[in-house]
Amino acid sequence: MRAEELAKRIDHAIVKPDITIKDVREACEEAVRYGLRGICVPPCYVEQASEFLRSSGVRLCAVVGFPFGFSLPEAKAKEAELALELGASDIDMVMNISALKSGLHELVLRDIRGVVEIARARDGIVKVIVEVCYLTEEELRKACELAVEAGADFVKTSTGMGLGGATLEAVRTMKAVVRGRAGVKAAGGIRTYEKAMAMIEAGADLIGTSTPGAILEGAERDVC
C-alpha cells in the first residue's frame, strides 16, 4: 500500500500520561506533515490541538472515559460534548469493561448511546474502545454487538494502556461481528509497517499508533 493511502487510515495517538503541550504541538505538526487521517489527544488539549490543526484537514479525536471506562454515562456524554464544542471531530470512548464483564449490558448500551447521541448532533464520529486484552472471545463478540446496537461508527481494540494491544485474532473477530455495520480500528502496539499491514489484512479499517513516521517510512521502503 502506498504511503499516502496508508496515511489516510492512520490516527496518531498522543495520550500517555507524561506528555506535554509541546509534545501535542509536535504530534499535530507531524500529523499534518504526513497527511494523516487524524490525531487522538486528551480532552484537556483539544482546544490547543484544534488551533494547531486549523485548516489542515486532519481530524481531531478526543479520548473519553480514558483509560478505564469507569465514568458514569452522564459524565462521558458531557466530556464528549465539551470536546466536540472545543473542536474535536471524533470521540474515542472507552467502554465500561467492568459493566460488560458483570453482564450489565443495559448500562453498557446507555453509556455508549449517550456519547453517540451527543456526537450525532454535531456530525461527530464515535469509536468504542473495547480493550481486547481483558475480554474472552465471547465477551469481545458481545462488546462489538452492543457497540453496533448503540450506534457507534467504529469498534477499537485497545487504549494502549492495558496489559496488551491489538491482535490479529481480535481484529478478525471484531470484523466478523460488526459485518460492515461499523468499522474496526486496530490500536495498541502497532509500531511497524509490517504490523500495520497485517492488521489491515485481518480486517482493520483504521490504525491507531504513536509511531506513524516509522510505519509510513516502511511503506515507502516497501514501494521501492
TILOFI-958853 format. One line per 8 residues: number of its first residue (from 1); for each residue x, y, z of C-alpha. Coordinates in Angstrom, 1 decimal. Each point is the difference from the previous one (the first is absolute). Layout:
<rs>
NUM = X:Y:Z; ...
</rs>
This chain:
<rs>
1 = 0.0:0.0:0.0; 1.3:3.4:-0.9; 1.0:2.3:2.9; -2.5:2.7:-1.0; -2.8:-2.5:0.0; 1.0:-1.6:3.3; 0.3:3.4:1.6; -3.7:0.6:-0.5
9 = -0.7:-3.1:2.1; 2.2:1.1:3.0; -0.9:1.8:3.1; 3.0:1.3:1.9; -0.3:-0.6:3.8; 1.5:2.3:2.6; -1.7:-1.0:3.2; 2.8:-1.2:2.4
17 = -0.3:1.6:3.5; 3.3:1.8:-0.2; -0.5:1.9:-3.2; 0.3:3.8:-0.1; -1.6:2.6:-2.1; 3.2:0.2:-2.0; -0.4:-3.7:-0.8; -3.5:0.6:-1.2
25 = 1.0:2.8:-2.2; 2.8:-2.0:-1.6; -2.3:-3.0:-0.5; -2.6:2.2:-1.7; 2.7:1.4:-2.3; 1.1:-3.6:-0.8; -3.6:-1.0:-0.7; -0.3:3.0:-2.5
33 = 3.4:-0.7:-1.6; -0.8:-3.7:-0.6; -3.6:0.7:-1.1; -1.5:-2.3:2.6; -3.7:-0.7:0.5; 0.0:1.3:3.5; 1.7:0.5:3.4; -1.3:-1.1:3.4
41 = 0.6:2.2:3.0; -1.2:0.3:3.6; -3.0:2.3:0.5; 2.1:2.6:1.9; 1.9:0.7:-3.2; -2.8:0.0:-2.6; -0.3:3.7:-0.2; 3.7:0.5:-0.6
49 = 0.2:-2.9:-2.4; -2.9:1.5:-1.9; 2.0:3.1:-0.5; 3.1:-1.9:-1.0; -2.0:-1.9:-2.7; -2.0:2.9:-1.3; -0.9:-0.4:-3.7; 2.3:-3.1:-0.3
57 = -2.7:-2.6:-0.7; 1.3:-2.2:2.8; -2.8:-1.3:2.2; 0.3:0.7:3.7; -0.9:-2.9:2.3; -0.6:0.4:3.7; 0.1:-2.9:2.4; -2.9:-0.3:2.4
65 = -0.3:-2.2:3.2; 3.7:-0.6:-0.5; 1.7:-2.4:0.8; -2.3:-2.3:2.1; -3.5:0.9:-1.1; -1.3:0.3:3.6; -1.6:3.4:-0.3; -3.8:0.4:0.3
73 = -1.8:0.1:-3.3; -1.1:3.6:0.6; 3.7:0.9:0.7; 1.1:-1.6:-3.3; -2.7:1.8:-1.9; 0.9:3.3:1.5; 3.7:-0.6:-0.6; -0.8:-0.8:-3.7
81 = -2.2:3.1:-0.3; 2.7:2.3:1.3; 2.7:-1.6:-2.2; -2.2:0.5:-3.1; -0.7:3.6:0.9; 3.7:0.6:0.3; 0.8:-1.3:-3.5; 0.1:-3.8:0.1
89 = -1.6:-1.9:-2.9; 0.5:-3.6:1.3; -0.7:-1.4:3.5; 2.0:-3.1:0.9; -1.9:-1.2:3.1; 0.9:-2.8:2.4; -2.7:-2.5:0.5; -0.9:-0.8:3.6
97 = 1.9:-3.3:0.0; -0.9:-0.8:3.6; -3.7:0.4:-0.8; 0.4:-2.2:-3.1; 1.7:-2.8:2.0; -2.7:0.3:2.7; -2.7:-0.6:-2.5; -1.4:3.5:0.4
105 = -0.8:0.4:-3.7; -2.6:2.7:0.4; 2.5:2.1:1.8; 2.5:-0.5:-2.8; -2.6:0.9:-2.6; -1.0:3.2:1.9; 3.6:0.9:0.4; 0.7:-0.2:-3.8
113 = -3.3:1.4:-1.1; 0.5:3.2:2.0; 3.2:0.8:-1.8; -1.3:-1.0:-3.4; -3.0:2.3:0.4; 2.2:2.9:0.9; 2.3:-0.7:-2.9; -2.8:-0.5:-2.5
121 = -1.3:3.5:0.8; 3.4:1.4:-0.9; 0.8:-2.2:-3.0; 2.6:-1.8:2.1; 1.3:-3.5:-0.3; 0.1:-2.4:3.0; 2.5:-2.9:0.4; -0.5:-2.3:2.9
129 = 3.1:-1.4:1.6; -0.7:-3.5:1.3; 3.4:-0.8:1.4; 0.4:-3.5:-1.4; 2.8:-1.1:2.4; -2.6:-0.3:2.8; -2.7:-1.9:-2.0; -0.8:-3.6:-0.8
137 = -1.0:-0.6:-3.6; -3.7:-0.2:1.1; 0.4:3.3:1.8; 1.7:1.6:-2.9; -2.9:-1.0:-2.3; -2.5:1.3:2.4; 1.9:3.3:0.4; -0.1:0.5:-3.8
145 = -3.6:-0.9:-0.2; -0.9:2.6:2.7; 2.1:2.7:-1.7; -1.8:-0.6:-3.3; -3.4:0.0:1.7; 0.8:3.3:1.7; 0.9:1.6:-3.4; 3.8:0.2:0.2
153 = 1.9:0.7:-3.2; 3.0:-2.2:0.9; 1.1:-2.5:2.5; 3.6:0.4:1.1; 2.3:-2.7:1.5; 1.9:1.8:2.8; 0.9:3.1:1.9; 3.7:-0.9:-0.1
161 = 0.0:0.2:3.8; -1.2:-3.5:0.7; 1.9:-3.3:0.4; 0.1:-0.5:-3.7; -0.9:1.6:-3.3; -1.5:-0.9:-3.3; 0.2:-3.6:-1.2; -0.8:-1.4:-3.4
169 = -2.4:-2.5:1.6; -1.9:2.8:1.7; -0.2:2.1:-3.2; -1.3:-3.0:-2.0; -2.7:-0.7:2.7; -1.1:3.7:0.1; -0.2:0.2:-3.8; -2.1:-3.2:-0.1
177 = -2.4:1.3:2.7; -0.6:3.5:-1.3; -0.6:-1.2:-3.6; 0.4:3.4:-1.6; -2.3:1.7:2.5; 3.0:1.7:1.6; 3.7:0.4:-0.8; 2.8:-1.6:1.9
185 = 3.0:2.0:1.4; 3.1:-2.0:1.1; 2.1:1.8:2.6; 2.5:-0.9:2.6; 3.5:-1.2:-0.7; -0.1:0.7:-3.8; 3.4:1.6:-0.7; 1.1:-1.4:-3.3
193 = -1.2:-0.1:-3.6; -0.1:-3.7:0.0; -2.2:-0.2:3.1; -2.3:2.8:-1.3; -0.5:-1.9:-3.3; -0.6:-3.2:1.8; -2.8:1.7:2.0; -1.5:1.4:-3.2
201 = 0.1:-3.4:-1.7; -1.8:-1.4:3.1; -2.8:2.5:-0.5; 1.0:3.3:1.7; -1.3:3.1:-1.7; 2.1:2.4:2.1; 3.3:-0.2:1.8; 0.7:1.8:3.3
209 = 3.7:0.5:0.7; 2.5:2.2:1.8; 2.6:-0.6:-2.7; -1.5:1.0:-3.3; 3.3:1.1:-1.4; 1.6:-3.5:0.4; -3.0:-1.6:-1.6; -0.1:2.3:-3.0
217 = 3.7:-0.2:-0.5; -0.5:-3.8:-0.2; -2.6:0.5:-2.6; 2.4:2.1:-2.1; 2.6:-2.7:0.2; -2.5:-2.6:-1.0; -0.8:1.9:-3.2; 3.6:0.4:-0.8
</rs>
